[in-house]
Amino acid sequence: MEKIDSTVIKAKDKSAVIKAKRKKWTKEDTELTILGLPTFIWFIAFSYLPMFGLVIAFKNYKISPGRGFIYSLLKSDWAGFKNFKFFLESNSFTMLLRNTVGYNIVFIILGIVIPVSLAIMISMIHSRKASKTYQTMLFFPHFMSWVVVSYFVYAFLSPDKGLLNQIMVFFGKEPIQWYMEAKYWPYILVFMNLWKTVGYSMVVYLASITGIDSTYYEAAMIDGATKWQQVKYITLPCLKPIIVMMFILSVGRIFYSDFGLFYQITQRVPSSLYNVASTFDTYIYNALRSGVTIGRTAAASLFQSVTCCIAILSANWVIKKIDEDSAII
């Protein structure tokens, strides 16, 4: 009994010493605090303080003559959930929800399958020069602005001098009024999104592949595994955590859309393409331009933020139920 008691006392004393050490502020803590202070200030100034503006979504905001923004905001009448009701009951809401979520589902699926496939193929290229060339070619569109890309797209699809129409006329076919034919644009938008984003995702997955221990592949080759078997039983399982993480982050923006893609590429969403190219983001922008009250557009933006938060938490919860180690929260 005495030996057991002494052991328990020693363990308690040891834990007390550890707790005391943890509570003591060290020089390293000071250095890390100073290092993280600029980021902390940035988030306070640009992420948390602007959240006060969410009050606009619940007010009938009106500018008071000769007064500033804060005064006008505080003095504006409360609208409650009327701004949200206006947005949710609008004639375009169902179409906007279908386009925004539908396109994003396609982007998420193809944005995982194609980059992963490309990353695996490039990782198997023996020539280092060829591998770097392909990576650069695929990654380059990521740095291009949608404004610049829209001019190139217009050069291809222009009704008069467009390259595609000239090729079609050369082969004896009738030219197509691309900006008047809505049926082609779901495919054009999906293609352009992949063209611009697939390179970045591919590099992320390729970096993960290069981090896989080469001894796994050497052991598999000794056992007579084919390339497909190596990919199936080594590469893909090792890529699983990063694939799941990218999937969850993508779901977190499922109610947002790339404004440049849907607004610039379509040449400001003409009426002929309204039903296939309009999303929540283009709707909010056009509403602001047409004079819709800022409270109603703020309500639409807040709706996007809340639904995206729910989406990412739900996706993480589902992943956690399936595989707890793969969840990010």
N, C-alpha and C positions, 0 to 999 in steps of 0.2 A: 504493500500500500504506500509506503514511504517513497519507494522508487517511482511509482506511478504519479504520486502527488508532485514530486520534484520535476518530473518530465512535463506535467501540465503547467507548473509554474514557469518553467523555462520557456515553454511555447508561448505563454501569455506575455512574458517579458519581451520575447523576440518580436511578437506582433505589435506590442506597444512601441518598441524602438522603430519598427518599420513605419508605423503611423506617424510618429514624431518626425521622422525624416521626410515623409511625404508632405507634411504641413509646413515644413521649413522652406521659405522662399530663397532660391539660389540665384547666383549670377546668370546661370543658363536660362532660368525662367525670365529674367529681366531682358536678356538679349532677344529671346524668342518673342516676348511681348512687344518690344520696340520694332522687331522685324514685321510682326503682323499688324501693327498699329495703322499703317497707311491703308491696308486692305479693309480693316475694320471701319475706318473713317469713310472710305469710299462707299462701302455698303450702306452705312448710316445715311450718307448724303444723297446717294443716287438710287437706293433700293427701298429703304424704310421710310424716310421722310416723305417721298412722293406718294406713299400709300395713303397719306391723308387725303389726297385728291379723289380717293374712291367714294368720298361723300357725295361727289357730283352725281353719281349714278342714282342716288336717292333724293335728289333735289331738282326742282325746276329752275335751273341756273339761269340767271339774268344778270347782265353787266350793269352795275350801278354807275351812272354818269359821274365822272370825276373821281371814282374810287378804284382801289386796286382789286386784284383777284381774290385775295383772302376775305376782304370786306364783302365783296359781291357774293362770294360763296356762302359766308355765314348768314347773310341777310336774305338769301334766296329761300323761297317757300319749299317746304318738304313735299316731295311727290310720292314718298313711300316706294311701293313696287310698281307704280304706274309705268315707269320707263321700261322696266323688264317686261311688263305685260304688253306694251306696244311692240317690242321686239319679238317676243315669243308668238304673238298673235298676228304678226304681219304675214301677208300673202307669200312672201319669199322665204320665210323661215325654213319650211320643209325642204325646199330646193337647195338652200344654202347648207343646211345640215347634211343633206345627201351628198352634195359635191365635196364639202370639206372633209367629212369622215370617209367617204368612198375613195377619193383620191389618196388620202393618207394611208388607208389600209393597203392599197396597191403599192404605194411608195415604200411602206414598211416591209411588205413581203419581198418585193423585188430588190429593195435596198439591203436585204440580208442575203438572199440567195445569190444574186449576181456578184456582189463584192467578195463574198466568201469563196465562190467558185474561181473568180479571177485571182484572188490572193493565193489559193492553192496551186493554180496552174503556173503562176509566175514563180512561186517558191520552188517549183520543180525544174525551172529552166537552169541549165548548167552554166550558160554564158552569163557572167556578171554584167557585161556591157549591155547585152540584150535585155536583161532583167531591169536594169536601171532606165533604159530607154522606154520600155513599156510603162514603167511606173511614172515617169515624167509625163509621157503623153496622156495617160489617164488622169493624172493629178492636176494638170495644167488648167482644165476648165473650171476647177474649184475657185481659182483666183479671178475669174472674169466676172464683171458686173452684168447683171441681167439687162441693164440699159444697153450695154455694148452688144450683148448676145441678141437682143431684140432686133437690132439693125441687120445682123447677119441672117436671122430668121426671115425678116421681111425681104431681104435680097433673094432668098430662095422662094418665098411664097407670094411675092408681089403679083397682083393680077396682070399687070402690063409687061414688065420686064423681068419677072421672076425666073430664076434658073430652072426650076421644076417645070413651069409652064412652057418655057422655050424647048426643053427636052421633049415634052409631050407633043408639042406642035411639030417638032422635027420628025417624030415617029408617026405623024398623021393622026394624032388624037386631039380632042377638044381640050382647051385649057380649062382649069378649074378656078373658080373664084374662092380661094381658100378661106378668106376672112368672112365669107358669106355661108359657108358650108359647115354647120356645127358638128356633123357626124364624124369629121376627121379629127377634131381637136382633142378629144380624150386621149387618143393615141399620140398626138403631137406633144401634149403636155406631159404625159408619162415619159416619153422618150427624152424630152428636154431635161426633165428632172433627173433622170438616170444619167444622162450625159454629163451633167454638172456635178452631181453628188457622188457618183459611184467611185471615183478616184480617191476621194478622201476616206471613205469607208474601207476601201480596199487596202489602203496603206495602214490603217489601224489594225485590220486583221492580219496583214502581212507581218507587221511588227510582232504580233502575238505568235505567229508561226515560227519566226526566227528565234523566239525565246524558248521553244520546246527543246528539251534535252535530246541531242542527236543519238544518244545511246539507245533510245527507244526504237528508232528506225533501224539502227545497226542490228539490234536483237531481232527485229521483225524480218530483216533481210536474211539473217542466218537461218531463221525458221522457215524461209521460203515464201514470205508474204509478198503478194503483188502490190503494185502502186495503189490500186483501188483499196485493197485491204489495209494498207498503211494509212490511207486517208480516213477510212471508215473507223478504224479501231484506235488510231493514235491522234491524227490531226484534229478531226471533228470533236472528239471528247475533250481535247485540250483547249479547243476554241470555245467550248460551251459557255464558260463564265463570261467572256467578252461579248459573245453573241446575245446572251440573255440580258446583259447590261445595256447594250445598244438597243435591244428591243424595248426594254422598259423606258429608256430615255425617249425613244421615238414615240411610244404611246403617250408620253407626257405632253406631246404637242399635236395630238390627233385632232384637236378642235382649232388648231391654227393652220394657216397655209402660207406658202412662200409668196409674199405679195408681188415680188418682182416677176416670178414665173407666171402668175395668173393675170397680172395687170399689164406688164411691159410686153411680154411675148405676144399677147393677143391684141396689142395696140389699143389699150385702155378699155378692154371688154366691150366691144360694140354690141348693139342690141341683138344682132344675129347670133352672137355667141353667149348671150346672157345666161341662158339656162344650163350651159355646159361648162362655163368658165368662171361663174360667180362663186365666191366663197365668203365666209364671214369677214375676212380682212378687206376684200374689195368692196363689200357692202358698207362697212364702216367708213372707209375712205370716201366713197361716193356720197354717202349720207352727209358727211361733214361738208363736202363741196356743194351739196344741193341745199344747204341751209337747215338741215335737221338739227334740233337743239342738242347741245353738247351733252346734256344729261342722258339722252336716249342712246347716243353713241357710246358714252361711258358705260352704260348698263350692258350694252352688247359686248364690250371689251371685258367687263367684269364677269359676265357669263362665260366667256371663253376661258378666263383664268381659273374660275372655280371648277368648271367641268374638266379642264386639263389636270388640275390637282387631284380630283376624284379619280380620273382615268389612271394616272400614274400610281396612285396608292392602291387602286384595285388590281392593276397589273402586278405590282409588287406583292400584294397579298396572295394572288393566285400562284405566282412563282414560288412564294414561300411555302405554300401548302404542298406544292409538287416537289420542290427541292429547296430546302431552307438555306443551304450554303450558297445558292445562286442569287438570292434576293439581295438588293442593294440597301434596303432599309430594315 
